[in-house]
Amino acid sequence: MSHLNESTSKLTQRLMEQFAPVRTFLIVTPCVLFLYVNAVMIFTLRKKTVFQQTSRYILFGQMLWVDTLNLFMSVVMYVCAASGILIMKNVCLLLLVSATALYQISTLNLSLMSLERYVAICFPLRHVELTSFERTRLAIGVVCIISMIQPLSETIIFYCIDTTNIAMHLFCSRTTLFRLQIYNKLDIAFTSMLFVLVSVVIIFTYASITAVAKTAACDKMSAKKANKTVLLHLLQLGFGVTSILFGVVQEVIYVYADFVTAMNVMYVGFIVFLIFPKCLCPLIYGMRDQAFSCLFIYYFTFCKGGTVKPATTEN
């Protein structure tokens, strides 16, 4: 009976390996499509001066750049994992700390976007002043600096303290590279503080916009739209929490479960928690803006679609 189970397991693993290229193709293809969508969005933001000087679009562009880089790195790491490719530990370290920094920038950027909507609705007369080009760039710089604290800490520990990594090539994941408990403690501490901070900011902005929307002096339509935007940011934050929790489960399954189960979990998790949230949320956010969506459709369809045809790049 045990011999039969072992033979069945080997046959299943062999079938999984044979269909691995197909599954990789089914994942890489939509990723390439979404990367094209993000690239067109970034190109669209570069075509009008108002998009480059308005805080809302600057923060949207920041989100697009970070999510695009994060998606590209995720695809590369998935292909390496699914193909069983071993990576040099220094390259793996660079990929992991870069992914951590990009993820934290993306999460903190949600709080900046929510605060921008809060200022627009609650302080409309001071919106231009409080969200000027210089202040927006400064806020993005602060977010980038904060997001580098954990990656730099892990890099210092890796080269100065960690003596467990003697292999030159390994399967690239946090479990295989970061074996000391201090990495887990740092990750839990920074992740907890990050999500508490961003959650408080988003909930505060939503409650404030809701309260202002009840007053007679507020533009009801703008406040309603701003509330939906903040809720979208809260949904993105929820996907972020879910992806982290699933990432932990995935690492445990990869270590303790069989190959077939690990690959199935990795495949489902990558599609549900990484591809679609990172691609659909920016698309939804962009299509909700009428000024941006018309120009985006125009360029997305190779200048054959859309309702507005730009006369110049400065319009």
N, C-alpha and C positions, 0 to 999 in steps of 0.2 A: 504493500500500500504506500509506504514512504517512498519506494523507488518510483512508483507511478506519479506521485505528487512532484517528485524532483524532476522527472522527465517532462511533466506538464509545465512546470515552472521554467525549465530551460527552453521549451518550445515557445512559450509566451514571450520570454525575453528575446528570443531570436526573431519573432514576428515584430516585436516592438522596435528592434534595431533595424529591421527591413523597412518599416513604415516611418522611421524617424525623419528621413528627408521630406516625405509628404507632409508630416505634421509641421516641420520647420517651415516649409513653403507656405502652408496655410496660416502661419503666424507672421512670417516676414512680409507676405504680400499686403495684408491690411496695414501693417506698420509702415511700409513704404508709401502707401496711399495717404495715411495720416501725416507722414512726414512731408509729403507734397502739399497737403492742405495747410499745415503749419507754415511751410516755406512761403506759400502764396499769401498767407495772412501777414507774415513779417514783411514781405515785399509790398503789400498794400499799405502797411503802416509807414513805409518809407516814401510813399508817393504823394502825400499831402503834408504840407507844413503844419497844419493844425494837429495832425496825429503825432507829430514829433515834439510839439510844444505843450500839449495838454496833458495834465497829470494822469487822467484816466487812461488815455491811450499809451502813455509811457509805461505805466504799471502793467497794462495788458500786454505790451510788447515784451516786457521783462518776463511775464508769465510764459509767453510763447517760446522765447529763447530757452528758458530753463527746462520747460516740459519737452521741448524738441531734443535738447541734449540728453535729458534723462531717458527719453524713449529710445534714442539711438544707442546709448550705453546699455540699456536693458536688453535690447535686441542682440547686441554683440555678446553680452554675457550669457544670454539664454542659448544662443547658437553654440557657444563654447561648451556650455554645460550639457546640452542635448547631444553634442558630438563627442563628448568625453575628452575634449582638448585640455591639456594641462598648460597653465600659464606661469611665466616667471613670477616669483613672489613679489618683486618690486613693481612689476606691471600690475599685478593683482592689487597690491596696496594702493597704487595710484587710482585704479578703477573704483575701488571700494570707498576711499575717502572722497573722491570726486562725486560719487553717487550720493554720499551722505551730505556733502555740502550743497549739492543741487537740490536735494529733497528738502533740506531745511530752508533754503532760499525760497523755494516754491511755497512752502507752508507759511513762512513769515510774510511773503508777498500778499497772501490772502488777507492778512490783517491790515496791510497798507491800503489795499483796494477797498476794504470795508470802511476804513477811516476816511478815505476820500469821498465815498458816498455819504457818510455821516456828515462831513463838513458841507457837502453840496446841498443837503436838505436842511440841516439844522443851522448852518451859518452861510446862507446863500450870498449875502452881501460881502463876506470876507473869503469866499471860496477861492477866487483868483489869487488873492494875497497869500492865503495859508497853503495853497497847493501849487505854488509857483514852480517853474521849471527847475530853479536852483534847489528849492527845498525838496522837491521830489527826488532829484538826483542824490541829494544828501541822504535822504531816507533810505534809498536803495543801497547806497554805500554802507550805511550803518547795518542794514540787514545782511549784506555780504560779509562784513567783518564778524558779526555775531555768528553767522553760519560756519565760519572757518575755525571757530574755537574747538569744537569736538574733533574735526579731522586733523587739525594740527596736534592736538593732545594725543590722539591715537598714533600719529606718525612718530612723535617724540618717544612714546612708550615703546613702539615697535623697534626702533633703532637703538634706544638707550637701555631698555630694561628687559624686553622680551628676548629670551634665549631658546624658546621652544621651536622656532622655525628654522630648521636646518636644511630642509629640502629646497632645491633651487626652482623646481617646477611643481605645481600642485593644482588641484581643482579649486577654482577661485570662488570662495564664499567666505562670509564672516566667520562661520563655524570652523573652517579648515585653516584660516589665516590667523584669526584672533582667538587664541586658545586660553589666554589668561583671564581670570575672573574680573580683573579690573576693566577690561573692555566692556563686558556686559554691564558693569555698574555705571560706567560712563555713559553708555548708550541709554540705559534706563533713566538716568538722571537728566540728561539733556533732552531726551524725547518727552519725558513727563513735563519738564518746565516749558518746553516749546508748545506742547499742545494745550497746557493750562493757560499760558499767555495768549495764544491765538484764539482759544475758545472764549476767554473772557472778553477780548476785544470784539469779536464777532457778535457775541450775545449782547454786549453793551451797545454796539452800534445799531443792532436790530431793534432793541427795546427803545432806544432814543428816537430812531426814525419813526417807529410806531407811535410813540407819544406825540411827536411833533405833527404827524399826519392827522391827528384828531383835532388840531387847532384850525381855526378858520383862515389863518394867514398863510397856510401851507398849500402848495400845489399838490392836490390829491394824486393826480396821475404820476407825477415825478416821484412822490414818496412811495407809492405802491410799487413802481418799477424798481426803485432803490431797495425796497424790502425784499423783492424777489431776487435781486442781485446778491444781497447779503446772504439770503437763504442758499443760493447756489454756492457761495463760498463755504458755508457751513456744510453743505453736502460734499464738497471737495475735501474738506477737513475730515469728514467722516470716512470717506474712501481712503484717506491717508492713514487713519488709525487702523482701519481694517486691513490695509496692505501690510502694515507693520506686524500686526498680530498674525496674519497669514504667513508672513515671511518667517516668523519664529517657528510656527508649526511646520512649515516646509523644510526648514533646516533640520528639525528633529526627525521628521519622516525620512529625509535623505540619509541621515546617519543610522537610524535604527530599522527602517523598513527595507523591503526588497527593491530591486531596481525598477521593476514594472510599476509598483505603487508610487515610488518617488517620481518617476517620469510623468505619470498621470496627474499627480498633484501639482507638479511644476507646470504642466501644460494648461490645466484649468485655471490655476492661480494667476499665471501670466496674462491670460486673456481677460479674465474677469476683473482683476484688481490692479493691473498695470496698463494694459493697452487701452481699454475703453474709457476708464476715468481720465487718463492723461490726454486722450484725444478728443473725446466728446465734450468735456467741460469747457475747454477753450473755444471749441466750435460753437457751442450754445451761447457762450458769453459774447462772442463776436457777432453772431447772427441776430442777437437781440438789439444790437445798435444799428439803427437804420442807415445812418451816414456811412458806417463802415461796411455793412453787409452788401449794399448796392455796389460799392467799388470792388469788394472782395469777389462777388459773383462775376463781375465784369472780367477781372484778371483770371479767375479760376477757370472760366470757359474760353480762355485764350482770346480775350477782348471781343467775344461774340455774343455775350449774354449780359444780363443786368439791365437796370432801367436808367442808369446814369453813365454817360460816357465822359471821362475826364478830358477837358480841353488841354490842360497843362498839368505838370506835376506840382505846381504851387497852388492849385485851386483848393 
